[in-house]
Amino acid sequence: MTDTQHQAVDAARDEVLAMLTERTGVFANAERWAAWRWEPVWPTPRLSRPRAAANRVAPEGG
């Protein structure tokens, strides 16, 4: 990691911590998100089944 990248990560961390402390940005509605619950009538999400390896095609240039 370069010094520039390290400084960018530090700056992003400081920005996020400030938003948390001030409850601004994406953290402005923390109480609303804390009260969120899954609706029992919603179907359970499922991942698609992987395709057989024989059906896969390698990407070009890979």
N, CA and C of each residue as an Amber inpcrd file, in Angstrom:
protein
   186
   0.8490000  -1.1630000   0.0000000   0.0000000   0.0000000   0.0000000
   0.8970000   1.2290000   0.0000000   0.5650000   2.1680000  -0.8500000
   1.3700000   3.3990000  -0.9240000   0.9680000   4.3640000   0.1920000
   1.8050000   5.3700000   0.4170000   1.4760000   6.3960000   1.4110000
   0.1810000   7.1250000   1.0370000  -0.0060000   7.3700000  -0.2500000
  -1.2180000   8.0540000  -0.7100000  -2.4530000   7.2170000  -0.4080000
  -2.3910000   5.9220000  -0.6680000  -3.5220000   5.0440000  -0.3710000
  -3.7840000   4.9870000   1.1370000  -2.7150000   4.9100000   1.9180000
  -2.8490000   4.8790000   3.3770000  -3.5310000   6.1560000   3.8810000
  -3.1380000   7.2900000   3.3550000  -3.7430000   8.5570000   3.7450000
  -5.2220000   8.6080000   3.3480000  -5.5540000   8.0480000   2.1840000
  -6.9520000   8.0230000   1.7400000  -7.8020000   7.1510000   2.6590000
  -7.2640000   6.0270000   3.0980000  -7.9810000   5.1450000   4.0250000
  -8.1750000   5.8440000   5.3680000  -7.1380000   6.4990000   5.8600000
  -7.2440000   7.2360000   7.1200000  -8.3050000   8.3310000   7.0240000
  -8.3220000   9.0590000   5.9250000  -9.2990000  10.1350000   5.7370000
 -10.7180000   9.5690000   5.6770000 -10.9010000   8.4460000   4.9750000
 -12.2190000   7.8120000   4.8870000 -12.6790000   7.3310000   6.2590000
 -11.7560000   6.7550000   7.0330000 -12.0880000   6.3100000   8.3850000
 -12.5570000   7.4850000   9.2360000 -11.8160000   8.5770000   9.1880000
 -12.1830000   9.7630000   9.9700000 -13.5510000  10.2940000   9.5590000
 -13.8280000  10.2720000   8.2600000 -15.1270000  10.7450000   7.7570000
 -16.2740000   9.8700000   8.2670000 -16.0890000   8.5680000   8.2280000
 -17.1190000   7.6420000   8.6950000 -17.3350000   7.7820000  10.1970000
 -16.2620000   7.8820000  10.9530000 -16.3990000   8.0480000  12.4050000
 -17.1220000   9.3450000  12.7470000 -16.8650000  10.4150000  12.0000000
 -17.5660000  11.6800000  12.2190000 -19.0540000  11.5320000  11.9100000
 -19.3840000  10.8430000  10.8110000 -20.8000000  10.6210000  10.4720000
 -21.4970000   9.8010000  11.5490000 -20.8120000   8.8030000  12.0850000
 -21.3950000   7.9990000  13.1660000 -21.6600000   8.8520000  14.4050000
 -20.6840000   9.6400000  14.7800000 -20.8080000  10.4770000  15.9680000
 -21.9260000  11.5010000  15.8110000 -22.0130000  12.1090000  14.6280000
 -22.9990000  13.1670000  14.3770000 -24.3350000  12.6250000  13.8670000
 -24.3760000  11.3140000  13.6240000 -25.5710000  10.6760000  13.0550000
 -26.0350000  11.3960000  11.7860000 -25.1070000  11.5180000  10.8550000
 -25.3860000  12.1420000   9.5700000 -25.0880000  11.1460000   8.4590000
 -25.3430000  11.5680000   7.2300000 -25.0820000  10.6990000   6.0820000
 -25.9020000   9.4200000   6.1690000 -25.2870000   8.3090000   5.8520000
 -26.0040000   7.0280000   5.8620000 -26.3880000   6.5900000   7.2680000
 -25.8550000   7.2500000   8.2930000 -26.1610000   6.8930000   9.6790000
 -27.2160000   7.8100000  10.2940000 -27.8460000   8.6640000   9.4870000
 -28.8160000   9.6280000   9.9950000 -30.0630000   8.9480000  10.5630000
 -30.4580000   7.8170000  10.0290000 -31.6790000   7.1350000  10.4690000
 -31.3580000   5.8330000  11.1840000 -30.3960000   5.8670000  12.0990000
 -29.9510000   4.6490000  12.7750000 -31.0840000   3.9750000  13.5310000
 -31.9650000   4.7630000  14.1610000 -33.0730000   4.1760000  14.9170000
 -34.0120000   3.4070000  13.9900000 -34.2450000   3.9740000  12.8260000
 -35.1330000   3.3130000  11.8580000 -34.5480000   1.9740000  11.4120000
 -33.2530000   1.9510000  11.1180000 -32.6270000   0.7020000  10.6930000
 -32.5670000  -0.3060000  11.8240000 -32.3650000   0.1630000  13.0470000
 -32.3050000  -0.7440000  14.1890000 -33.6430000  -1.4310000  14.4290000
 -34.7340000  -0.7950000  14.0140000 -36.0720000  -1.3570000  14.2160000
 -36.5090000  -2.2520000  13.0540000 -35.7010000  -2.3290000  11.9940000
 -36.0830000  -3.1100000  10.8200000 -36.1640000  -4.5890000  11.1570000
 -37.1820000  -5.2480000  10.6510000 -37.3440000  -6.6880000  10.8470000
 -37.7650000  -7.3330000   9.5310000 -37.3340000  -8.5520000   9.3570000
 -37.7170000  -9.3550000   8.1980000 -39.1910000  -9.7170000   8.3320000
 -39.9420000  -9.5750000   7.2570000 -41.3540000  -9.9550000   7.2610000
 -41.4540000 -11.4670000   7.0590000 -42.1250000 -12.1700000   7.9530000
 -42.2260000 -13.6290000   7.8400000 -42.8710000 -14.1020000   6.5320000
 -43.6910000 -13.2680000   5.9050000 -44.3520000 -13.6780000   4.6520000
 -43.4270000 -13.5660000   3.4440000 -42.2800000 -12.8840000   3.5980000
 -41.3550000 -12.7700000   2.4820000 -40.6790000 -14.1140000   2.2430000
 -40.4760000 -14.4900000   0.9810000 -39.7890000 -15.7570000   0.7090000
 -38.3140000 -15.6700000   1.1170000 -37.7760000 -16.7980000   1.4900000
 -36.3690000 -16.8570000   1.8660000 -35.5070000 -16.7000000   0.6170000
 -34.5610000 -15.7730000   0.6180000 -33.6820000 -15.6220000  -0.5510000
 -32.8490000 -16.8840000  -0.7630000 -32.6270000 -17.2320000  -1.9960000
 -31.8360000 -18.4180000  -2.3210000 -30.8470000 -18.0700000  -3.4250000
 -29.6620000 -18.6180000  -3.2890000 -28.6650000 -18.4650000  -4.3440000
 -28.9700000 -19.4440000  -5.4570000 -28.6790000 -19.0350000  -6.6750000
 -28.8870000 -19.9580000  -7.7830000 -27.9040000 -21.1100000  -7.6740000
 -28.2900000 -22.2550000  -8.2160000 -27.4070000 -23.4290000  -8.1780000
 -26.3110000 -23.2530000  -9.2150000 -25.0870000 -23.6350000  -8.8790000
 -23.9930000 -23.5050000  -9.8550000 -24.2260000 -24.4360000 -11.0470000
 -23.8450000 -23.9480000 -12.1900000 -23.9530000 -24.7820000 -13.3870000
 -22.8310000 -25.8040000 -13.4030000 -23.0490000 -26.8700000 -14.1370000
 -22.0150000 -27.9070000 -14.2630000 -20.7860000 -27.3150000 -14.9470000
 -19.6130000 -27.7580000 -14.5620000 -18.3580000 -27.2280000 -15.0980000
 -18.2850000 -27.4090000 -16.6070000 -18.8890000 -28.4450000 -17.1480000
 -18.8160000 -28.6960000 -18.5870000 -19.5500000 -27.6070000 -19.3710000
 -20.5020000 -26.9350000 -18.7500000 -21.2660000 -25.8890000 -19.4360000
 -20.6130000 -24.5160000 -19.3660000 -19.5610000 -24.3980000 -18.5820000
 -18.9210000 -23.1120000 -18.4110000 -17.9780000 -22.8290000 -19.5660000
 -17.9000000 -21.5410000 -19.8930000 -17.0080000 -21.1080000 -20.9610000
 -15.9930000 -20.1570000 -20.3440000 -14.7320000 -20.3880000 -20.6240000
 -13.6850000 -19.5190000 -20.0970000 -13.8050000 -18.1400000 -20.7350000
 -13.5820000 -17.0610000 -19.9820000 -13.6370000 -15.7260000 -20.5640000
 -12.5030000 -15.5340000 -21.5560000 -12.7730000 -14.6830000 -22.5270000
 -11.7330000 -14.4040000 -23.5340000 -10.5500000 -13.7190000 -22.8810000
  -9.3760000 -14.0870000 -23.2980000  -8.1680000 -13.4790000 -22.7770000
  -7.7570000 -14.0370000 -21.4190000  -8.5400000 -15.0300000 -20.8980000
  -8.2360000 -15.5450000 -19.5630000  -7.4370000 -16.7410000 -19.6250000
